[in-house]
Amino acid sequence: MRRKTSACVAVAGIVLGLLVLLAGCKSAPTQGGASGEPVTRDAPEPAAVPEPLPTAEDDGPMEVEAVVDLRLEFVPDRAVTCKVTTETEASVRWEGDQSSKPDSFRGGAIGNRVEITFEQRVLRVNDKGNAVIEVTILALTYLGRSRETVVLDFDSVRDPDWQGPLSELIGRSYEVEMTPKGAVVSVDGVAGIRDSIEGRSAEHQTALRLLDEKEIRQRHEVPALMASEGRTVHPGDRWSNVRLFSFGRMGDRAYERLYSLDRVEADGDARLAHVTMKGIPSSAAARQLHQEQAEVVAAGLFDHVDTYEGRLLLDLDTGTIDTYVEQFRTEWVAVDQQAVQDGAANPAAVRMERMQLYRLERLR
């Protein structure tokens, strides 16, 4: 009879649902300021490691000291082409002593990667200074995986893929009203597109999800700018907001995103603002979450480590974003402590990992 390890068996009992909950775990940005502000749940879903920005050579961009207002500039009829990439991957696997692994345990990884290329054109600027922007989808790729199986693979450049519902999104347009600080005030023109997508297949549901208002907000909003509302900054200044990640039965975790203006570089006639972000657990928000959460898996079963980083490159003269990246990565490990105490060379363990990527880049 196989020996069942207490901690790992307890964890394995919930692993069947963990892949589902990790893949669908919600990330809810809170448009708050300091970590002491209340955490609210908004629940949009959707962060490759961001490439480092090029460093300045002796004859390259020159760093300047300046007080700047980090904001978008809206010029009527100006068109900008961008690509947004979002990626989510979650995995669960058994490590170490295989003899104690329950028969019902099924590990593996699930996730998806979405790339949307779109043109955004400023239609008009209202009295509040907000822009009404027409967004036209130019290209789309979607790759969905479940364990070793590709469940959905779409690329708008492949002719055979033009028969599916995701192809209905190409060339279609919707409108967003956006503030100079990158907040989406409203979304319009989506209902007609959604009505044209009829069907119940996974591809139909994916197409509809990409048109969900929360998904659109997450696609276009710029949290780094939103968090700096009402202030100007100079190199070295910091500002923050709080983002909530929900892990289902693993509980919720809140992170304070600390943004910092590293430097402003003068490159010819252009001024480029370099902003970095580092996310840290928010203790104040954690206390509120602890009071709100009901049944969660005992945190003591797991060792937990995570990283949350990002960067923004903003052209201050044109008021356009060159690059904006945020990536979150977390790892939970439960080790059979009894086996460790008994001196086992290879104790059983359950390892769960999750990664989220958001990347916005201007193409032209």
N, C-alpha and C positions, 0 to 999 in steps of 0.2 A: 504494500500500500504506500503510495507516494506521500511524502511529508508536505503538507500545505503550509507555506509561510504566512504568518498572520497579516503583516502589513501589506504584502504584495497581493495576497488573496483578497483582502478587503478592497484594495485598489482595482484589482482585476475584475471584481464584481461589477464595477461601474464603467469599465473600459468600453464595453459594448456601446454605450451611449456617448462616450467621450469624443470619438471621432466625429460624430454628428454635431455635438455641441461645440467642439472646437472649430469646426469648419464654419459653423453658422454663428459663432460668437460675435456679439455686437460691439462696435466701438462707437461710443457716443461722445463727440466733442462737446465740451461745455464752454460757452463763450463768456467765461468768467475772468476775473483778474487773478488775484493772489490765491494761494492754496487754501485760504480760510473761507473762501466763498462756497456756498452750497453746491453740491453736485446734482446736476439734472440729467435725465436720460433722454437722448434724442434718437439713438439707435440706428444710424446708417451703418451698413456693414463695413469697407473696405472699407510692406510695405514691404532681387539682386542687390547687393550692397552698393550704395551710391559711390560713383567714381569720384575721387578727390578733384576739387577744382584746381586748375593749373596755377602754379605759383608764379609770382612776378619775377622776371629776370631783371638785370641791371637796366636794360633798355626797354622794359615792358611797362605795364601800368604803374603809376606813381601813387602811393598812398597819401591821402589828404585828410586833414582834420576838418570836420564839418558837422554842423547841426542840421539834421535832415528830417523831413516828414516822409515816412515810408508810406506811399500811397500809389494807387493806380491813376493814370491820366487817361481821360476819355476824349478822343478826337472823333467827331462825327464822320462816318463813312470809312474810318480806318479799319482795315482788315488785318488780322493776325492769325497765322496757322499754328496750332499747338497739337501736341500729343500727350495724352494722359495714360499712364500705365498703372494698373493696380494689380497686386498679386497677393494671394492668401494661400498659405500651406499649413496644414496641421498633421502631425504624425503621432502615433503611439506604438511603442515596441517593447518587447520583453528582452531583458539582458541577463547574462549570468546563468545560474543554475536552471537548466531546462526541465529537470525532473519535477520541479514544483510548479510548473506552469499549468494552470487549469485548462482542461480540454476546450472550454468555451472561449478562451482568449483568442481574439483576432486582432493582430496589429496591422499596421499599414499607414499609408499617407493619403490624404485627399487635399485638393486645392484647385485653384483656378488662376488664370492670368488673362487679363483683359487689356487690350491696347485700342484706344479710340483716338483717331486723328480728326480734328475738326477745325473749321474756320469760324472765328468769332468777329463779327462786324458791328461796330457801334452805330445803332440806328439814330439815337437821339440822347441828349442829356437833359434831365428834367430840372426843375427849380431847386431840388434838394441836392443837386450835384451827382445824383445817381444816373447810371447809364442803362438804357435798354439795349441789350446786345442780342443780335441774332446769331445763333449757333447752328452751323450746318455740319452734319457728320459726313466726313469724306472717306474714311476707311475704318475698318474694324477687324480685329482678330480676337478670338476667344478660345482658350484651351482649358477644358475641365477634366480633372483626373480623380479617380476613386480607386485607391490601392494601385494595382498594376494596370488598371483599365482606363483608357481615354474615353470619357463619356460624351464629350462634345468637343469637336475641333472645327472651327470656322475661320476662314480667312477671306476677306472680301476681294482679294486679288485673284483668287482661284475661280475660274469660270463655273465649275460644277456647284460651288457653294452659293451661287446666285439663285438657286431654287428654294432655299430655306427661308424661314421667317426672319432671321437676323439680317438677311440682305435687304429687307424692307426698311431698315434704318438708314441705309446709305443714301445720301442726297437729301434726307429729310431735315427739317429745321424746327427749332423751338426757340423761345426767347427767355432770357433771364434779366431781371433788374438787379444791378450790382452797385454797391457803394464803393467809393474810392478806397476803402479799407478792405475790400475783397469779400464782403458779406453778400450773399444772395438774398435779396428781399422777397422776390417772387419768381415763379416759373409759369410760363404761359405757352400755349400752342402744342401741348403734349397729348391732349385728349384725342385729337383726330388721328394721330399716329398710332396710339394704343388701340383705337377702334378698328384700325385696318389690319391688326395682327390677331387673327382668329385661329384658335387651336389650343390643344392641351399638352402638346409634347414638351419635353425638357427645353428644346430650343425656343419654342414659343414663350415659355415662362421666363427664360433667360432674356429674351428680347424685351418683354414687359418689365422685368426687373431693372434693366438698364435705363428705362424711361421713368422709373419711380422718382418722385420729387426729391426724396431724401438722397437717392443715389446721384441725382443731378446736382444737388447742393454740394455733396461731397466732392463731386468731379470738378466743380468750378470755384468753390470757396478757398480763401487763402488764410488759414488760421494765424499764421505769423504776422500778417498785417492787421487782422481783426483784433488781435490781442493788444496791439499798440494804439487802439482807438483813443483819440483825445490827447495825444502827446507827440512831441518831437523827440528825437534821440540823437545822440552823438556816439562815436566809437567808444565801446566799453559799457554802454548802458544795457540794462536787462529789463525784460518785461515777461509776463507769463499768463497762462490760462491752464485749465484743468481738463483732462480727457479721461473718460471712463472706458475701461475694457471689461466686458462681461464674459465670464468663462462658465456659465451655467452652474452646475453643481460644485464647481471649483470656487465659486464666488466671484465677486466683482473686485477690480483693482483700479484705483484712481492714480493718475500720474500728472504731476505739474510739469508742463512744458516750459522750460526756461529758455527764452530767446535772447540772443545777444548780438548787437551790431559789432562785428569784429573790426571792420574797416570800411572806408569808402575810398575807392581807387579812381583816379583820373586817367582815362585811356583815350588820348586824343581829345575830342570834344565831348566824350561820354563820361558820366560818373556812375560807377557801379557800386552798389551797396552789397556787402557780404554779411549775411546773417546766419548764425548757427543755432541749432536747437539741441538741448539735451533734456530728456525726460527723466524725472526722479519720482519715486513713490510719494504721494501726497498724504502726509500724516493726518492733517485736519479732515480731508475728505474721507480718509480711511475710517476715522472714528464715526462719521455719519453713516457710512456704508455698513459698518459693523452693527449699528443699531437697527438698520433697515433689513439686513439679510436674514433669512430664515435658515433653512437647513442647507448647509454646505459641507463638502468633504473636509474632514479635520485637517487644518493646515499643517499640523505637526507630522503628518505622514510624509510630507514632501520637503525636499530641499528645492529652493526656487532661485533662479537667477534670470535677469532680463536686461536688455539694452534697448534704448529708445533714443534715436538720434535723427537729426535732419539738417537741412541747409536751404537757404534762399539766396538767389542772385537776382537783384532788381536793378534795372536800368532807370536811374533817377531822372534822366532827361526826357526819355520817352514815356516813362511811367508804365513800362511793360516788364513782365517777368521773363527772365532768361531760363531759369531752372528753379524748381521747388521740389524737394525730396523729403519724405519722412519714412523712416523704417522702424518697425517694432519687432523685437524677437524675444521670446520667452521660453524657458525650459523648466519643467517640473520633473523631479526624480524621487521615487519612493524605493528605498532599499530595505531588504529584509534585515531588520536590526538584530533579530535573534541569531541569524546566521553570522552576522558580523561579530556578535559577542561570543559565538561559539568558535570563532577563528576560521570560518569558511574562506577558502581562497577565492571563490567566485560566487558571492552571494547573489541571489535573485534580485532583480530590480525592474521597475517599470519606468520608462522614460517617455515623457510627452513634450512635444515641441510645437511651437506655432510661430509663424512669421507673417507680417503684413508689410506691404510696400505701397507707397503712393509716390508717383513721379509725374510732374508736369514739366514739359520742356517746350520752348518756342522753337518752331522749325523755320519760320520766315515771317 
